[in-house]
Amino acid sequence: MRILTRYMLRAHFGPFCFALSVLTGTLYVNVIARALPDLAGKGLPASIWAKVLLLSLPHIVALTLPMAVLVAVLYAFSSLTAENEVTALKASGVNMLRLLFPVLIAGAVLTLVMIWFNDRLLPDTNHALKNLRSNIAARSPTFQLQEQTLEELRSNDFGQRLYLRAGRIYHGSGRLKDVTIWDVSDGQRSRTIYADSGRIGLGRDSVDLFLTLYSGEAFTVKNQTPDNFERVRFDIQRSMIKDFQRQIDLAAQDDYRSDREMSLGQLVMAADSTRAELRQALRQLRLQSETAVANTLSGPSWVTRPGAAALPPYLGGSAADLSPQYYASSYGADDPVVGQAGNEIRAYANRVEDLRKRINQYRVEYHKKYAIPFACIIFVLIGAPLAVRFPRGGAGMVIAISLTIFAIYYVSLIGGESLGDDGLIAPFVGPWAPNFGFGLLALWGLTRIGRETATTRGGDWDDLWRTTVRFLARPFRRRARAGAALAGGD
């Protein structure tokens, strides 16, 4: 039996290495093509080019290794069956599951290796690649920003100077959520801007910074007349900081890690800390809502006195210093304090939603680090029955079946990941659903793997086509027979 085990492993080793190199090389060419515009024409040394290309390889291998397992199993078992070696072994009393056992053990070993790879090596390489590419490209200033942190944005000559705080930063895309900006560029006035969301990015020359805000309000107070202020509501507001100060350091490191740059332990800790933030945000939201309701029920927030100065209390004045003339001319029936409370409630609500989604993302990524490696076992279990059933399709059938399974698996994985991130399904369902579905098909196939369903003239493309048509038409035939039975009973 040791000879048979070594023979089966050797039969799979060559196709596995070939498939892994071809699949990895194919995807790697695409990665290189996308990286060239960011690397070319910037006078970078060869070491930087080599580092970017080397760091781009691990996340490709994490995807192609399970794919190579499926290709190797399909090719090896189809070749053994087409050359009647499987028939000879079965005639000698060797069970088909015995042939599958060493391959299944090898798949389990690869699963453990991939779990270690996804936990230890892949997060660090993804993090290093993100830092290196962000420092080279110098296109997205969000790589330098931190969430819930006051960040200074200014031009080189200090002519424009802003302080920005974002509740949520989507690194890479430049999108911001829950944005607050303090504009101190003009010494004669101070300006505060609240926005629901925004987008930040550098121009094509990587010099000017562009900032677009959506659904917000701007409050302006002039130093010469501090008893008056101006409020402007906007749907879209665009601004630009010319000659934005940003120095590129190829050795700079950003400690921020996204979910795909964390190990299993880091994902657990990040999810726990985010839950603590969520509980705090919910308490703040409840407190702010209760305060806003109490203020609204108590009537106008300003106590008016004729001839007094007009400065709202939350901008530094007292409630007794507000003139009725200012209240009537500037706001009519609006109450700025209640309006400000509404903005804060929306900001806390957005933060609660973002925190919940972030927790889901951490949990989904945690399960992905186990689910994708486990596909090595699933592909072994589903590949062998298919190869034995259709042995004469050749390399073309191996490629066609492999691509079909890959497409279904990864589309299901991506769709499940998106649904899990949005909280529409449990976080573990999305990553594990493809394994569960193909696992059921694999178990059904294993129950039939010992049957001689393919003849010397069968098991080719025509047989695959007829079998597929019969399988898809089976529910319709059952419905037709049930309808005929009902009609005959009537």
Secondary structure, 3 states (H helix, E strand, C coil): CHHHHHHHHHHHHHHHHHHHHHHHHHHHHHHHHHHHHHHCCCCCCHHHHHHHHHHCCHHHHHHHHHHHHHHHHHHHHHHHHHCCHHHHHHHCCCCHHHHHHHHHHHHHHHHHHHHHHHHHHHHHHHHHHHHHHHHHHCCCHHHHCCCCCCEEEEECCCCCEEEEEEEEEECCCCEEEEEEEEECCCCCEEEEEEEEEEEEEECCCCCCEEEEEEEEEEEEEECCCCCCEEEEEEEEEEEEECCECCCCCCCCCCCCCCHHHCCHHHHHHHHHHHHHHHHHHHHHHHHHHHHHHHHHHCCCCCCECCCCCCCCHHHCCCHHHECHHHHHHHCCCCCHHHHHHHHHHHHHHHHHHHHHHHHHHHHHHHHHHHHHHHHHHHHHHHHHHHHHHCHHHHHHHHHHHHHHHHHHHHHHHHHHHHHHHCCCCCCCHHHHHHHHHHHHHHHHHHHCCCCCCCCCCCCCHHHHHHHHHHHHHHHHHHHHHHHHHHHHHC
